[in-house]
Amino acid sequence: MTAFENATNFFHACEASKGWEIYKQYATTDAIFNAQCEPLVDIVRVQDYCEWMAVFAGITAPGGSYDLHTSNYDKQTRTAVFFATYHAKHIGEGGPIPPTFKETHSHYVMIMTMNADNKVEKMIKVWNAPWAMKELGWI
């Protein structure tokens, strides 16, 4: 597969919250993760983000979905970019407070750098987490 195909498959698998066992075919085991938003600031590996997402989407807000608005790949920098909106409702355990039954419709961007083997070696998530947390009734 091409780098962009792998990045796209990784994006869809991650947003479907399948867990690291599914994602690892698309990323290096030591892939770096970065996000400048409170719920994710301490996560530094893509593997850990994937597991965080699996818990959030599988337990805290099961049944979430996303709309992918656009994606692009820059061959020169080996960078894939995805812009989407995540839709979720806090109906399960695992949030900072008991279920609120409130929804979020939160925009985000994922930027993935691919290595020579066409696997994700770095991922950055740009997300206005306070917006989502406010919509969910967490702040």
N, C-alpha and C positions, 0 to 999 in steps of 0.2 A: 504494500500500500504506500501511497505517497504520504509525505509529512502532513499535508492538509487533511487527507482522508483519516489518518490516525488521530489528528487533533479533533476533527469533527466527531469521530466515534467516541473519543474520550469525553468530549463535552456532553454528548447525549447520554452516555453511560453514567457520568457523574450526576447529571441533573435528574436522571431516573433513579438515583440513589441505590445502585447495585452493590456497592462495597468494593474494597480494594481488590479482592480476588478477581473481579471482572476488569477493573481499571488497569491492573498492572501490566496487561499485554500492550497498553498504549503509552506507558510512562516508565522512566527509569526508577529503580527502587530508591534512589537517593534524590529524586526530583525535589527541587526547592519550591516552597509556597510562600507567598507574601500577600498580606492584605492590611490596609490601614483602617481597620474598623474593629471596634471593641470585641465583638464575639469571637473574632478570628485572629486577633493580634498576636497571640502566643503560639499559633500554629505555624510551623516552619517547614513542614514536609507535605508534599502533595498527598502522600498516603494518609496522613493524619486528617487533612481536609476532607478527603473522600470518606473516611470513617465518620467524621463530624456530620457531614452532609447525610450520610446513611441514617444516622440516629435522628437528626432533625426531621428529615423527610419520611422516615419510617416509623417514628414513635411520636415525636412532638407535633408534627403537622402532616400526618399521613394523607395521601391523596393529592398532594401538591402537584402543580404542573407548571410549565413554562412556555413562553412564546419566544422563539428565536426570531429576532427582527432582521439581523444581518450578520454575515460573517465574511472574513477576508483572510487572505494569506499573502505575506510578503516573502517571496523566494529569496531575496537578497539577505534579509535578516533572519529568515527561517522562523517567522513569527505569525501565529494565527490569532485572530481577534474575533470574539463573539459578543454581540450585544443582545440581551434578552430581558424579559420581564418574568419574574418568578411569582406564582400565585399560590398562596398557602393559607390554611386556616388552623389556628392553634386549638386542636381538639384532644391532644394526648398529653401524657406526662413528659417531663424532661425540660420544660421551659423554666424560666426563673420564678414563675408563679404557677398556680394551678391553671388548667385550661380556661381560656378567656372566650373561646368560640368567636374570636374576631379574625378578620382576614387581612392579609397584606398582598399588595400588587407592587412589587419592588423591582426597579430597574437595576441591572448590573452589567458589567463587562468583564470578560475573562480574556487574558492575554497569555498565550502559551508560546514558549520558545522551544523549538524542536532540535534534537541533536542529529548527528550524522546518520543514525540508524532510524530516523523519522519517529522518535519517541519524545514525549514531553520530558524536558529536563528542568523546566522552570515554569511556574504559573503564578500570575498575579490576578487577584480578584479586586475589582474596583466596585464598591457597593456602599450605598448610603444606608448602613445598618440602623442608625437611629430612626430613620424614616420607617423601616420595616418594624422595628421594635415598638414604635409609637402606634402604628396601625394595629399591631397585635395586642396592644394594651399592656405592654411590658414596662413602658416608661411614660 
